[in-house]
């Protein structure tokens, strides 16, 4: 969609305008969110500038900060993909947490039980087990969605709560590490651990994730399934009329999303912790959704937004130490960035319509007229009003 | 009290948050606003309800304050989806994050990190004379805290309002066909706004009830999925107040059963018992989604100038 519009004659200047139009809302909303946070910090009696300095600089001040930021970037990117890929087809996967846990469980199970295998065999098996675990868990929700029209928001969320108990059972009954003092499994075999590079050590899951992002972006833009997925997201009915099996595409999108989350679970086990433990999912689900939404569901944008958010997250805990500002504030900042981004889209659409030149109302890069899709999820093949709103209605039993 | 009476009384108490949250979902949804921030509303309601009750010394004020904060979130959701036509799911999720962050931050700022958590008194029971003396039914239904009565009476009132008054019918028409409602002179925007505000207020009150009846304090994540279950319950109850109350009995029954079985130890690992409410919900949704008559405009935004039909 994007390409078709931008490739018209005289596109160079329009492309520049489009780039500006895409970047400015991000800058405005980040600045606005920080201003609000600064006011809150000042009201709490702290110095906002000291706080912000530690937020922004911690990731780059030391080599530890850099490694820590990249290590955090891995699960954030993968969980954001787990949300963004189904969103492309107009489906909301809120179950990344459960899919991560099942992926981690699968990886730990292989890493513990098959510990005799040599590394070239065991390590790929561990990662594959993670991908399968996440894919299967998402597959339950996808099956309920296509077979019984159960709203996938609900089924994926409910499966998260089931997964917590699965984790607890595996970690305290099946392969418990009795000395840990909290639910945790014994360590996986050394041969199941991801190799590291550099010093301080960074696991190669970072490169695996980068590869996944590259392949994912290529498939979304340049493959038939990717095209079908975007078509379903933009206009499900039109896609069906043109012979795309929309239900199958939606199921596929949710399952692939689950696989991404499962892979991140496997990387957490074999790259970071070395075992499966309670709380391994951290708050990656929330952050993944925020990142996916801030990136407007674009697989290309996700890694960059994820990097920004991991800087914020790493900085927030430093901020708590240096400026005594509670780290919980960072979740509010992230929520505000998203809200302001949505609002600035509306503002941009209004301004564009008021411009006297009388050109087409649709901005370059937006597949639908601005007034028809004021949802802020327009470009880059994500769900507009059609996909998102069709979800609960079709899920509600209307054929 | 016998074992059965005791169990049923606990179920009735556990029903209250489900009833408030699901009726709130239903009320907003009947006007076309699908609020997916329940879990956040419950959490912020719990934090505000607890903190205000602690500082003011009155649980009633705490409940009202929680309702007011919930209403504020509801106003944001209803306003930006109605006037700016932003996506309801996206805004709902954003408010969910904001509420989780705000709840956690509020507690940190007001209470800080303490060795022992401060406690508020739990809601006292209002024993209704005569009725409470009926065997079994008496202690289960008429020897409860006032919120139980409010939930049941309020649900009945909600049913009467929606299905027996003009204002209720107008509200439903906005959720079914806003274009038709608009052409008849019904103020679609105003209806959506106040339904969204009232719905979120009910959800936050549901959250404020949690510290007042279970723990006496606020902890992060104390909503424990009840918000999401409330959405499922709304579908399960077919978007009708009377069936939502009946469904709440099922959800609350599952919750109490799972807790009791974990305490008693019944031979199977307690983790599997704890899964029960969620797995059971997934199973009943198979039937609920076939049965539920969902408001036609649920989750969609009305644009008066749109040339599309419907």
Interface residues (C-beta under 8 A of the other chain):
Chain A: X44 X92 X144 X148 X149 X150 X151 X153 X154 X155 X157 X158 X159 X161 X162 X165 X166 X168 X169 X173 X286 X289 X290 X293 X326 X328 X329 X330 X331 X332 X334 X335 X336 X338 X339 X342 X343 X346 X371 X372 X374 X375 X376 X377 X385 X388 X389 X391 X392 X393 X395 X396 X397 X398
Chain B: X34 X36 X80 X84 X85 X86 X87 X88 X89 X90 X91 X93 X94 X95 X97 X98 X100 X101 X102 X104 X105 X108 X109 X225 X228 X229 X231 X232 X235 X269 X271 X272 X274 X275 X278 X279 X281 X282 X285 X286 X289 X290 X291 X292 X293 X294 X296 X298 X299 X300 X301 X303 X305 X306
